[in-house]
Amino acid sequence: MFKNSAVTELSANDLQILETVGGGKSFRLKKNDPKKPFHYVIFYAPWCGYCHQVKPVMETMTKFIPVKAVNSENNKELCNRLGIQGFPTIYFCKDNKSEPLIHFGERSLDRLIRFAQEHMAVQSGGRWARSKRSTKSKRSTKSTKSTRSTRSTRSTRSPKPKKSSK
């Protein structure tokens, strides 16, 4: 599915299975570029419609952060060992020392970039530097919009007087 694209295809030989503290399974890349410690790993199935929908997003994501892909059909044993049952399953990997974080939710380019920014430290060169000011301004904009919509739906008329029953 990701042939002839900037997304790197991985196989079971490229990943090392790890035991987590709670007895679960996790993974890490056997070879990781120290200059690019952050990356996404997507587990996909070639027959999955959702995987085909997210493909252009992941290809565009490679302009910002490396993306690696694992074909579940070719790596069934690996997916079974990791407990991957739904597709696409997207992990964000900070480095080869910490456990990968699974991404739940919207699979848009903007949301995946924000998810990465929320979970990483400032990368050398400042490419992914988080700005407290930009985060704060987004929050204040959202609260203003919700306040405006609430105000516009409120009625300014006084309630109708009740009919007296005589």
N, C-alpha and C positions, 0 to 999 in steps of 0.2 A: 504493500500500500504506500509506503514512504520511499519507494525506489526512485532514483533520480531527483531527490529533494535534499534540502539542507539538514533534514532530520537524520540522525545516525541510527541505523538499525543495530540492535544488540541481540545477542543470543545468550543462552544459559552459561556459556563459557566466559562471558564478559562480566557476570555478576557473581558476587559471593553471598551466600545465604548466611544470615546471622540469627542467633537466638536472642530474643529480647528479654528484659527483666521479668515480664509477666508470662513468659513461656511461649509467646508468639514468635512469628518469624519476621525477619526484616532482610534487607539486602544492602549491599554497597557495590560500587564499581570496582573491579580489580585494577583498572587503569584509569586514573583521574588526572586531568590536567590541572596542576596547582595554580596556573594563571587564571583558570576558569572554575573556581570551586563550586559555583552554583549551577544547577541544571534541573530540567524537568525530565522525568522518565514516564512515558505513557505505555501502558499495557493495552493492546488493542486486538480486536478480532477482525479479520478481513471481511467477514459477512455482516458486521455490525453497522447499522445505519448511523448511529450516533458517532461512531468512530470516523465515518466518512464526513460527517458534518464538522467534526473538530479538526480534521486534517488541515484545511487551509489556515486555521487559527494557529496550530502548532508550527506550520511552516513559516508563518509570519513571525512567530515568537522567536525563531532562530536568529532574527536580526538583533534581538535584545539579550537573549540568554540561550545557551545550548539546550537542545532537545534531543533526547534519546528515545527510541521506540523498541518495544519488545512485541513480536508477533506471538500471540497466545496459541495459535494453531501449530506453530513450529516449536513451541516451548511449553507444551502442556504440563510436563512434570514440574517445571519451574513455577508456573502459575498455581498448580495444585499445592506445592510446598509453601508458597507465600499466601495461600488462601484467597487468591484473586478469582472472583466469580462473576463480577459485572464488568462491562466494558463501555467506554474506555475507563480505565483506572489511572489516574494521574497523580504522580508523586513529585514533590519538590524536594530536592536534595541540596542541603546547605554545603556540606563537605563530606569527606569520607569518614568523619569521626562521629557525627551525630546521626540519629535515626531519620530516615526520610519522612516527610510529612505528607499525608494524603490530602489531596484537594477535593473537597466536596463543594457542590454548588455550581454556579454559572460557569460555563466554559468559554466565555468570551475573552478576547485578547486583553481588554482593559482589566477584567477581573483577575485573570491569571497573572498579569503584571503587578497588580496591587497585592495579590496574595504573596508573590515573591518579595516585594518590597517590605511587606509587613513582617516577613520571617527571616530577613537577612540583615546582617550588620552592614555598615557602609563598605562597599567594595573599593579596593584600591583604585584610585583614579576618579572616584566620586561619581561614577556612572549611575549607581543605584542609591545615591544619598537620599535619605528621607528628610523631608522638610516639615518641621512641626507647623510652620506657618501655613503651608498648603493643605495639610490635613485639617487644621483648625478652620480654615476658610471654607472647606468643603462641608464640614459639619454645620457651620453657621448658616450656609446657604440652604442646606436641607431643612433645618429647623424653620427658617424664614418661609420656605415654600409651604411647609405643612401648616404653619400658622395662617398664611394667606388663604389656603384652600379651606381651612376651618372657618375663617371669618366670612368668606363669601357664601357659605352654606347656611349661616345663621340668619334667622329671620329678625328683622328690625321692628316688625309690627308687634303691638301688644296683644296678648291673648284675647280671644273673643270672650265677652261676658257670658256667664252661665245663665241659662234660662231658668227662671224661677217657676216651680210647679205649684199652682194654686188650684 
